[in-house]
């Protein structure tokens, strides 16, 4: 029968403004008794979790180090507790009013599945996995914890804790729409575009959503259009293009439903105009390549800036885009940009100069 008990750990509670953090020591072998790693995944279209997948080679390297003489891990792991975890202050007086000594009381129920444990690892996933697997009886580590109110707050802390580390951009983009709290300006700017991207990617492909399932993200491994290419296209349009009309410049919010409708309408016409090129990966098609996605995004902005979704059908965009067929070399042939040397179809690169060159070429053909 599985054990149920309370793990009581001596800790310091430190007040930071209106929030509290808790510093404590714990046997690294016991972290997984009460904490889980919530790896990012989706149930239907709802994002679950927030951690990056384990990197096995890194874990093995840490384990070899831990099993050597004189091993030391001075960096604290970061743990997000839920409200089942409590802090009991001791009677000893503190010399400063922002620090209190006491005990963290963590309920442990060995019968609970991983996703119902009372704590999540926000930082230290690979170190804790290495300690768990190491040939050691115990290995104490320093830890910092906080009691979070919901998974959105945990995601926010995860992004902030890892702000100076090389987190995969795709993971950040997928987390941003479901994250609350203060974010660095560079992330806050991408939060709305990331939400739009997610809606595009999890649309109904059978109903004609052109991007549905095609954008590569951590939870859409079969996608072939790079998420960063679509994100840049959306961001460009939001701040200086056709999607600006749906955005509130004062608070950065926007009518995501209208943005998605606008994008799906235009890109459905792109898909119907160039069906073969749309179904191929960027290696075989410059339409799904970063340069093609961004250049066609600028075409969308030039053609539909200030036109609401309800009026798009009356613009006959399918006839307009059909004129591009004669000047595009998405999958074969050469681009005739003028000058002495034509550019081979796959000679277009995802660089600012080439994106500008391709955009100008497309817009000239439409004038």
C-alpha positions in Angstrom: 0.0 0.0 0.0 1.3 3.4 -0.9 2.6 5.7 1.9 1.1 9.0 2.8 3.0 11.3 5.0 4.2 14.9 5.6 7.7 15.9 4.6 8.8 18.7 7.0 11.9 20.7 5.8 13.6 23.5 7.8 13.2 26.6 5.7 13.5 30.4 5.6 10.6 32.5 4.4 11.8 35.6 2.7 9.3 38.4 1.9 9.8 40.1 -1.5 7.2 42.9 -1.7 3.9 41.2 -1.3 5.3 37.8 -2.3 7.2 35.1 -0.4 9.9 32.7 -1.4 11.2 29.8 0.7 14.8 28.6 0.8 15.6 25.2 2.1 17.8 22.1 1.7 16.5 18.8 0.5 17.9 15.4 -0.4 17.9 15.5 -4.2 16.9 11.8 -4.2 13.6 12.9 -2.6 12.6 15.7 -4.9 10.7 13.4 -7.2 8.7 12.1 -4.3 6.8 15.4 -4.2 7.7 17.3 -7.4 7.1 16.5 -11.1 8.5 17.9 -14.3 5.5 19.2 -16.3 6.7 18.8 -19.8 5.0 20.9 -22.4 2.2 19.1 -24.4 -1.3 19.6 -25.5 -4.6 18.0 -24.7 -6.8 18.8 -27.8 -5.6 22.4 -28.3 -5.1 23.3 -24.6 -1.5 23.8 -23.6 -0.4 21.7 -20.6 2.9 21.9 -18.8 5.8 24.2 -19.4 9.2 22.4 -19.2 11.5 21.5 -22.0 12.1 17.8 -22.7 15.0 16.2 -20.8 18.4 16.3 -22.5 19.7 12.8 -21.9 23.4 13.6 -22.8 23.4 16.5 -20.4 21.9 14.4 -17.6 24.5 11.7 -18.1 27.3 14.3 -17.9 25.9 15.7 -14.6 25.5 12.2 -13.2 29.2 11.3 -14.0 30.2 14.5 -12.2 28.1 13.7 -9.2 29.6 10.3 -8.9 33.1 11.7 -8.8 35.0 12.8 -5.7 34.3 16.3 -4.4 31.2 17.0 -6.5 29.2 20.1 -5.6 26.1 21.7 -7.1 25.9 25.3 -5.7 23.0 26.4 -7.8 19.5 26.1 -6.3 16.7 24.2 -8.0 13.5 26.2 -8.2 10.2 24.6 -7.2 6.6 25.9 -7.7 4.4 24.5 -4.9 0.6 24.5 -5.0 -1.6 25.5 -2.1 -1.4 22.1 -0.4 2.1 23.1 0.8 2.2 25.3 3.9 4.8 27.1 5.9 4.8 26.9 9.8 6.8 29.6 11.5 9.0 28.8 14.4 9.0 30.8 17.7 12.6 32.0 17.3 12.9 35.7 16.6 14.5 37.0 13.4 16.9 39.9 13.4 15.2 41.3 10.2 11.5 41.6 9.6 11.6 40.2 6.0 13.0 36.8 7.0 11.2 34.2 9.1 12.5 30.7 10.1 10.2 27.7 10.2 9.3 24.5 8.3 7.8 23.8 4.9 5.1 21.1 5.2 4.8 19.1 2.0 2.2 16.4 1.8 3.5 13.2 0.0 1.1 10.6 -1.4 3.0 7.9 -3.3 -0.3 6.8 -4.9 -0.7 10.1 -6.8 0.1 10.2 -10.5 2.9 12.5 -11.6 0.6 15.4 -12.7 -1.1 15.6 -9.2 2.0 16.0 -7.1 2.0 19.2 -5.0 5.1 20.7 -6.6 6.6 21.3 -10.1 10.2 21.8 -11.0 10.6 25.2 -12.6 14.4 25.1 -12.9 16.7 22.2 -12.2 15.1 19.5 -14.2 18.3 17.9 -15.5 20.1 18.3 -12.2 17.3 16.5 -10.3 17.1 13.8 -12.9 20.9 13.2 -12.7 20.7 13.0 -8.9 17.8 10.6 -9.1 19.8 8.3 -11.4 23.2 8.7 -9.7 24.8 5.8 -7.8 24.6 7.7 -4.5 22.7 7.1 -1.3 21.8 10.8 -1.0 22.9 14.2 -2.3 21.5 17.3 -0.6 20.8 20.4 -2.8 19.8 23.9 -2.1 16.3 24.8 -3.3 14.1 27.9 -3.6 10.3 27.5 -3.7 7.2 29.7 -4.1 3.6 28.9 -3.7 1.9 29.6 -7.1 -1.7 30.3 -7.8 -2.3 28.2 -10.9 -0.3 27.0 -13.8 -0.3 30.3 -15.7 1.7 31.9 -12.8 4.1 28.9 -12.9 4.7 29.4 -16.7 5.4 33.1 -16.1 8.0 32.2 -13.4 9.5 29.6 -15.7 10.0 32.1 -18.5 11.5 34.7 -16.1 13.8 32.3 -14.3 15.1 31.1 -17.7 15.3 34.5 -19.2 19.1 34.6 -19.3 19.4 31.0 -20.5 19.2 29.7 -24.1 15.6 28.5 -24.0 14.4 27.2 -27.4 12.5 30.0 -29.0 9.7 27.7 -30.1 9.1 26.7 -26.5 8.8 30.3 -25.4 6.5 31.1 -28.3 4.2 28.3 -27.3 4.1 29.2 -23.6 3.5 33.0 -24.1 -0.2 32.9 -24.9 -1.1 31.1 -21.7 1.3 33.1 -19.5 0.2 35.8 -17.0 2.2 38.3 -15.0 5.0 40.7 -15.8 7.2 39.7 -18.8 10.3 41.3 -20.3 9.4 43.8 -23.0 10.8 41.5 -25.8 8.5 38.7 -24.7 5.5 40.9 -24.0 5.6 42.2 -27.6 5.4 38.7 -28.9 2.6 37.5 -26.6 -0.2 38.6 -28.9 1.4 37.4 -32.1 2.1 34.1 -30.4 -1.6 33.8 -29.4 -2.6 34.4 -33.0 -0.1 31.8 -34.3 -1.4 29.2 -31.9 -5.0 29.8 -33.1 -3.8 29.5 -36.7 -2.0 26.2 -36.0 -4.8 24.6 -34.2 -7.5 25.6 -36.7 -9.6 23.0 -38.6 -7.6 21.9 -41.6 -10.6 20.0 -43.0 -12.5 23.3 -42.9 -9.8 24.9 -44.9 -7.6 26.6 -42.3 -4.4 27.0 -44.3 -1.9 26.9 -41.4 -3.6 24.2 -39.4 -1.0 21.6 -38.3 1.6 23.1 -40.6 3.6 25.3 -38.1 6.4 23.5 -36.4 6.2 23.9 -32.6 7.2 21.7 -29.6 3.7 20.3 -29.6 3.3 20.1 -33.4 6.3 18.1 -34.4 4.8 17.3 -37.8 4.7 20.9 -38.8 7.0 22.1 -41.6 6.7 25.9 -41.6 9.0 27.4 -39.0 7.1 29.1 -36.2 9.4 32.0 -36.1 8.7 32.8 -39.8 4.9 32.9 -39.1 5.5 34.9 -35.9 7.5 37.6 -37.7 4.9 37.8 -40.4 2.1 38.3 -37.8 4.2 40.7 -35.8 5.0 42.9 -38.8 1.3 43.1 -39.8 0.2 43.8 -36.2 2.5 46.8 -35.8 2.5 48.2 -39.3 0.1 46.4 -41.5 -3.3 44.9 -42.1 -3.7 43.5 -38.6 -3.1 46.8 -37.0 -6.8 47.7 -37.4 -7.7 45.0 -34.9 -5.2 46.0 -32.2 -5.5 48.4 -29.4 -2.2 50.3 -29.4 -2.7 51.7 -25.9 -2.7 48.4 -24.0 -1.4 45.9 -26.7 -4.6 43.8 -26.7 -6.5 42.9 -29.9 -9.4 41.2 -31.5 -7.8 37.8 -32.0 -10.9 36.4 -33.7 -10.8 39.0 -36.4 -7.0 38.6 -36.9 -7.3 34.9 -37.4 -10.2 35.4 -39.8 -8.2 37.9 -41.8 -5.1 35.8 -42.0 -7.0 32.6 -42.8 -8.9 34.3 -45.6 -5.8 35.7 -47.3 -3.6 32.6 -46.8 -6.3 30.3 -48.0 -6.2 32.2 -51.3 -2.4 31.8 -51.3 -2.8 28.1 -50.7 -5.3 27.8 -53.6 -3.2 29.9 -55.9 0.0 27.8 -55.2 -1.3 24.4 -54.0 1.8 22.4 -54.8 4.3 24.9 -53.3 2.1 25.2 -50.1 2.3 21.5 -49.4 6.1 21.3 -49.6 8.7 21.9 -46.9 10.9 25.0 -47.0 13.7 22.9 -48.5 11.6 22.2 -51.5 9.5 25.4 -51.6 10.4 29.0 -51.1 6.7 29.8 -50.4 6.8 28.0 -47.0 10.3 29.2 -46.4 10.9 32.1 -44.0 11.5 34.5 -46.9 8.3 33.5 -48.7 6.1 33.6 -45.6 7.3 37.1 -44.7 7.2 38.5 -48.3 3.7 37.2 -48.8 2.8 38.7 -45.5 3.9 42.1 -46.8 1.8 41.5 -49.9 -1.2 40.8 -47.6 -0.5 44.1 -45.8 -0.2 46.1 -49.1 -3.5 44.7 -50.5 -5.7 44.6 -47.4 -4.4 47.3 -45.0 -7.5 49.0 -43.5 -9.9 46.5 -45.1 -12.0 44.7 -42.4 -12.6 41.0 -42.7 -16.2 41.5 -43.8 -15.1 43.3 -46.9 -12.3 41.0 -48.0 -14.6 38.8 -50.1 -15.5 41.7 -52.3 -11.8 42.4 -53.2 -11.5 39.4 -55.6 -8.0 38.7 -54.2 -7.9 35.4 -55.9 -7.7 37.2 -59.3 -5.1 39.6 -58.0 -2.8 36.8 -56.6 -3.2 34.8 -59.8 -1.1 37.4 -61.5 1.9 36.4 -59.4 2.0 33.0 -61.0 4.0 34.3 -63.9 6.7 35.9 -61.8 7.1 33.3 -59.0 9.6 30.5 -58.9 8.7 28.9 -55.6 9.8 25.3 -56.4 11.8 25.4 -59.7 13.2 27.8 -62.3 14.7 31.2 -61.5 13.7 34.5 -60.1 13.9 37.4 -62.6 14.8 40.3 -60.3 16.4 42.3 -63.1 20.1 42.7 -63.8 22.5 40.3 -65.5 22.1 37.2 -63.4 18.7 35.6 -62.5 18.5 34.0 -59.0 17.9 30.3 -58.9 14.6 29.3 -57.2 16.2 28.2 -54.0 18.8 31.0 -54.0 16.5 33.2 -51.9 17.6 33.1 -48.2 15.9 34.1 -45.0 17.8 37.4 -44.7 16.5 41.0 -44.5 18.0 41.8 -47.9 16.5 38.8 -49.7 13.1 39.3 -48.0 13.1 42.9 -49.1 14.2 41.9 -52.6 11.4 39.3 -52.9 8.8 41.6 -51.5 9.6 44.3 -54.0 9.5 41.8 -56.8 6.0 40.6 -55.8 4.6 44.0 -55.3 5.9 45.3 -58.6 4.1 42.4 -60.4 0.8 43.5 -58.7 1.0 47.1 -59.7 
